[in-house]
Amino acid sequence: MRLVQTKDSHLRGERLEIIQAPDGPKMLIARMRIQSCSSKFAEDIPRASSKRLDDHNSGRLLLERCLEHWGVSTNLVEVLRTDLRAPYLSWLDGVWKNEPLPGISIGHCENWAVCALIEPGYWIGIDSEPKDRGINSNAFDMMAKGDELNFLIENSKMAIEIWTAKEAVQKAERQGMNLNPRDIDLSDYMVKSFKHDNLMISVSWRKAGENPRTPEDDLLEATRKAMEENSDFSIGCNTVRNSL
């Protein structure tokens, strides 16, 4: 993979580096150095260490910058989580929009935050680790079994690539560790791994499922159905569809 664009933002001194994405649906892959910063998307994390806060806030700030590059106003969206704590974008209450939003994923490793966006209709997962990081062989059976485990034992230098690929799959599936890495056969998933400078980066994607619904989603859907079923359906100000 090669660097395709570098941007310098003067808002808070952060540096955004955009990396060429794998072939497939439209994606944006980027990284930024972890730093002490803030983000409008930051969550409250009680009793978190300063390092944990820097990791989280840097990842959320990187997401802001990626959305701005994508053309999504960060003033109109928020980051919510599924029951399994997978992050996703949603329109803010009161915006009254239900256009599909890009899928998102964030990761951290050592001094870097990484972020991936993908066009609406897909989910995405990203993970990264230092490319030269070793994984103890006594941990191999926590991430693989059967023939794959035997392969890892004989090819231990492949461990970090396989590990990041499986982490990316867990995120793209929105399952996290509820999807046991030992049960992930990478040949069953769309996943690409590549080296960029000092990092091993893995990206996985799939067709999207349904996001949790909001009350505004339900009201917009009910309004749409009422307009389809009743040509005289009116919405405020005595304005009737087809009367203009």
URKA-V290906 format. One record per residue. RES is the residue in three letters. SS is DSSP state (@ for helix, = for strand, . for the rest). PHI is phi in whole degrees, -180 to 180 (none if undefined). D_LAST is the distance of its C-alpha to the last C-alpha in Angstrom with 1 decimal. Layout:
# URKA-V290906
{{RES & SS & PHI & D_LAST} {RES & SS & PHI & D_LAST}}
This chain:
# URKA-V290906
{{MET & . & none & 53.8} {ARG & . & -124 & 53.5} {LEU & = & -71 & 51.9} {VAL & = & -108 & 48.8} {GLN & = & -162 & 47.6} {THR & = & -126 & 48.8} {LYS & = & -121 & 46.9} {ASP & = & -114 & 48.4} {SER & . & -99 & 46.3} {HIS & . & -99 & 47.6} {LEU & . & -68 & 45.7} {ARG & . & -138 & 48.5} {GLY & . & 81 & 50.9} {GLU & . & -77 & 49.8} {ARG & = & -120 & 50.2} {LEU & = & -105 & 47.8} {GLU & = & -119 & 49.2} {ILE & = & -96 & 46.9} {ILE & = & -114 & 48.8} {GLN & . & -58 & 48.0} {ALA & . & -84 & 46.4} {PRO & . & -65 & 47.7} {ASP & . & -64 & 46.2} {GLY & . & 146 & 43.4} {PRO & . & -60 & 39.9} {LYS & . & -61 & 38.6} {MET & = & -136 & 40.7} {LEU & = & -131 & 41.9} {ILE & = & -117 & 45.4} {ALA & = & -148 & 46.9} {ARG & = & -140 & 49.8} {MET & = & -153 & 50.8} {ARG & = & -67 & 54.0} {ILE & . & -69 & 54.2} {GLN & . & -151 & 54.6} {SER & . & -79 & 54.4} {CYS & . & -157 & 50.7} {SER & . & -133 & 47.7} {SER & . & -152 & 44.2} {LYS & . & -66 & 41.0} {PHE & . & -94 & 41.2} {ALA & . & -65 & 44.8} {GLU & . & -96 & 45.8} {ASP & . & -80 & 48.4} {ILE & . & -120 & 51.6} {PRO & . & -60 & 54.3} {ARG & . & 62 & 57.9} {ALA & . & -75 & 56.9} {SER & . & -70 & 59.4} {SER & @ & -62 & 58.5} {LYS & @ & -64 & 58.6} {ARG & @ & -62 & 56.1} {LEU & @ & -65 & 53.7} {ASP & @ & -63 & 54.0} {ASP & @ & -58 & 53.3} {HIS & @ & -63 & 50.3} {ASN & @ & -66 & 48.8} {SER & @ & -66 & 49.5} {GLY & @ & -63 & 47.7} {ARG & @ & -71 & 44.6} {LEU & @ & -67 & 44.7} {LEU & @ & -61 & 45.0} {LEU & @ & -60 & 41.9} {GLU & @ & -54 & 40.0} {ARG & @ & -64 & 41.2} {CYS & @ & -66 & 40.4} {LEU & @ & -65 & 36.8} {GLU & @ & -61 & 36.4} {HIS & @ & -65 & 37.8} {TRP & @ & -73 & 35.4} {GLY & . & 104 & 32.4} {VAL & . & -100 & 31.6} {SER & . & -71 & 31.4} {THR & . & -73 & 34.2} {ASN & . & -84 & 32.5} {LEU & . & -111 & 29.8} {VAL & = & -127 & 32.2} {GLU & = & -137 & 35.4} {VAL & = & -104 & 38.2} {LEU & = & -111 & 38.8} {ARG & = & -129 & 41.6} {THR & . & -76 & 41.9} {ASP & . & -60 & 44.6} {LEU & . & -97 & 47.0} {ARG & . & 70 & 46.0} {ALA & . & -77 & 44.3} {PRO & = & -77 & 42.0} {TYR & = & -152 & 38.3} {LEU & = & -88 & 35.2} {SER & = & -145 & 32.4} {TRP & = & -67 & 29.4} {LEU & . & -64 & 30.3} {ASP & . & -56 & 29.1} {GLY & . & 95 & 26.1} {VAL & . & -76 & 24.9} {TRP & . & 59 & 22.6} {LYS & . & -126 & 23.1} {ASN & . & -134 & 24.5} {GLU & . & -64 & 25.0} {PRO & . & -63 & 28.6} {LEU & . & -109 & 31.2} {PRO & . & -65 & 34.5} {GLY & = & -76 & 37.6} {ILE & = & -135 & 40.3} {SER & = & -156 & 44.0} {ILE & = & -133 & 46.6} {GLY & = & -144 & 50.4} {HIS & = & -142 & 53.4} {CYS & = & -157 & 56.9} {GLU & . & 46 & 59.6} {ASN & . & -99 & 58.2} {TRP & = & -124 & 54.9} {ALA & = & -104 & 51.4} {VAL & = & -126 & 49.4} {CYS & = & -145 & 45.8} {ALA & = & -134 & 43.7} {LEU & = & -117 & 40.0} {ILE & = & -141 & 38.6} {GLU & . & -57 & 35.2} {PRO & . & -54 & 33.0} {GLY & . & 102 & 34.2} {TYR & = & -133 & 37.8} {TRP & = & -109 & 40.3} {ILE & = & -138 & 43.0} {GLY & = & -136 & 46.4} {ILE & = & -133 & 48.7} {ASP & = & -146 & 52.3} {SER & = & -148 & 54.9} {GLU & = & -150 & 58.6} {PRO & = & -55 & 61.3} {LYS & . & -65 & 62.2} {ASP & . & -98 & 65.9} {ARG & . & -66 & 65.6} {GLY & . & -95 & 68.0} {ILE & . & -119 & 67.5} {ASN & . & -59 & 70.7} {SER & @ & -62 & 71.7} {ASN & @ & -74 & 72.2} {ALA & @ & -100 & 68.4} {PHE & @ & -61 & 67.6} {ASP & @ & -75 & 67.8} {MET & @ & -87 & 64.9} {MET & . & -121 & 62.6} {ALA & . & -153 & 64.0} {LYS & . & -151 & 66.1} {GLY & @ & 60 & 67.9} {ASP & @ & -62 & 68.0} {GLU & @ & -65 & 65.6} {LEU & @ & -63 & 67.9} {ASN & @ & -61 & 70.9} {PHE & @ & -62 & 69.0} {LEU & @ & -63 & 68.3} {ILE & @ & -60 & 71.9} {GLU & @ & -86 & 73.0} {ASN & . & -135 & 70.2} {SER & @ & -63 & 69.8} {LYS & @ & -69 & 68.2} {MET & @ & -85 & 65.1} {ALA & @ & -61 & 64.6} {ILE & @ & -69 & 62.3} {GLU & @ & -66 & 60.0} {ILE & @ & -66 & 59.9} {TRP & @ & -63 & 59.4} {THR & @ & -66 & 56.4} {ALA & @ & -63 & 54.9} {LYS & @ & -71 & 55.2} {GLU & @ & -63 & 53.8} {ALA & @ & -64 & 50.7} {VAL & @ & -63 & 50.3} {GLN & @ & -56 & 50.6} {LYS & @ & -74 & 47.7} {ALA & @ & -63 & 45.5} {GLU & . & -80 & 46.1} {ARG & . & 59 & 45.3} {GLN & . & -112 & 48.6} {GLY & @ & 57 & 50.9} {MET & @ & -74 & 54.5} {ASN & @ & -68 & 53.3} {LEU & . & -99 & 53.6} {ASN & . & -63 & 57.3} {PRO & @ & -59 & 58.0} {ARG & @ & -66 & 61.0} {ASP & @ & -94 & 58.6} {ILE & . & -88 & 56.4} {ASP & . & -97 & 57.3} {LEU & @ & -60 & 55.7} {SER & @ & -69 & 55.6} {ASP & @ & -90 & 52.9} {TYR & . & -129 & 50.4} {MET & = & -84 & 48.6} {VAL & = & -151 & 50.6} {LYS & = & -127 & 51.9} {SER & = & -119 & 54.7} {PHE & = & -155 & 55.8} {LYS & = & -100 & 57.9} {HIS & = & -136 & 56.5} {ASP & . & 53 & 59.2} {ASN & . & -96 & 60.9} {LEU & = & -113 & 58.4} {MET & = & -99 & 57.9} {ILE & = & -119 & 54.2} {SER & = & -123 & 52.7} {VAL & = & -129 & 49.1} {SER & = & -128 & 47.8} {TRP & = & -146 & 44.4} {ARG & = & -156 & 42.9} {LYS & = & -62 & 39.6} {ALA & . & -74 & 37.8} {GLY & . & -96 & 37.9} {GLU & . & -95 & 35.6} {ASN & . & -78 & 35.5} {PRO & . & -55 & 35.9} {ARG & . & -85 & 32.6} {THR & . & -108 & 31.3} {PRO & @ & -56 & 29.6} {GLU & @ & -66 & 26.5} {ASP & @ & -58 & 26.7} {ASP & @ & -64 & 26.9} {LEU & @ & -67 & 24.0} {LEU & @ & -63 & 21.7} {GLU & @ & -66 & 23.0} {ALA & @ & -64 & 22.6} {THR & @ & -65 & 18.9} {ARG & @ & -60 & 18.4} {LYS & @ & -65 & 20.3} {ALA & @ & -64 & 18.6} {MET & @ & -68 & 15.1} {GLU & @ & -70 & 17.0} {GLU & @ & -88 & 18.8} {ASN & . & -138 & 16.2} {SER & . & -66 & 12.8} {ASP & . & -96 & 12.3} {PHE & . & -62 & 13.6} {SER & = & -118 & 12.3} {ILE & . & -129 & 13.5} {GLY & . & 61 & 14.5} {CYS & . & 52 & 13.1} {ASN & . & 59 & 11.8} {THR & . & -86 & 8.5} {VAL & = & -110 & 7.9} {ARG & . & -58 & 7.4} {ASN & . & 75 & 5.6} {SER & . & -94 & 3.8} {LEU & . & -100 & 0.0}}
